[in-house]
Amino acid sequence: MQAAQEQQGQDIKYLTQQEVAGRFRVAPSTVKNWRERGLLRYFQAPGSSRVLYPIDAVEELERQSIK
C-alpha cells in the first residue's frame, strides 16, 4: 500500500508512539489510550507489535486540542 502511495507522490510520514508522546509531552500510555478511544489514527502491520501514527493524524489531533 505504501509503495502505491509513493508512486502517486504521497510519501506518508509516520511517528512512533514515543515520538507522539514527546510531541504532546505525555506518557506513551496516554497515546495508547487515545488510540484505543479512537482519537488517533494508526497503522499496525499484521503480526507486528509496532504501532505507527501518520503525521497528518497527529497534526489533526493537535489542531483539535488547541481549540
C-alpha positions in Angstrom: 0.0 0.0 0.0 2.7 2.4 0.9 4.5 1.7 -2.4 1.3 2.6 -4.3 1.1 5.9 -2.3 4.7 6.8 -3.0 4.1 6.2 -6.7 1.3 8.8 -6.6 3.6 11.3 -4.9 2.1 10.8 -1.4 5.0 9.8 0.8 3.3 9.3 4.1 5.4 10.1 7.2 4.8 8.2 10.4 5.7 8.8 14.1 6.3 6.2 16.7 4.3 6.1 20.0 7.3 7.6 21.8 7.6 10.4 19.3 3.9 11.3 19.6 4.2 11.2 23.4 7.2 13.6 23.3 5.3 15.9 21.0 2.4 16.2 23.3 4.5 15.9 26.5 2.5 12.9 27.8 3.3 9.4 28.7 3.3 6.7 25.9 0.5 5.0 27.8 -1.6 8.2 27.2 -1.0 7.9 23.4 -2.1 4.3 23.6 -5.3 5.3 25.4 -6.0 7.9 22.7 -5.6 5.2 20.1 -7.9 2.8 21.9 -10.6 5.5 22.3 -10.4 6.2 18.5 -8.9 9.7 18.9 -5.8 9.0 16.9 -5.5 7.0 13.6 -2.7 4.5 13.5 -1.1 1.8 11.4 0.0 -1.7 12.6 1.3 -4.3 10.2 -0.3 -7.7 10.6 1.7 -9.8 13.1 3.7 -6.8 14.3 3.6 -5.2 17.8 4.9 -1.9 16.4 2.4 0.9 16.1 2.9 3.9 13.9 0.9 7.1 13.7 0.5 9.0 10.4 1.8 12.6 11.0 -1.3 14.1 9.5 -3.4 12.3 12.1 -1.1 13.6 14.9 -1.3 17.2 13.5 -5.1 16.9 13.3 -5.2 15.9 17.0 -3.0 18.9 17.8 -5.4 21.2 16.0 -8.4 19.7 17.8 -6.7 20.1 21.2 -5.8 23.7 20.7 -9.4 24.8 20.3 
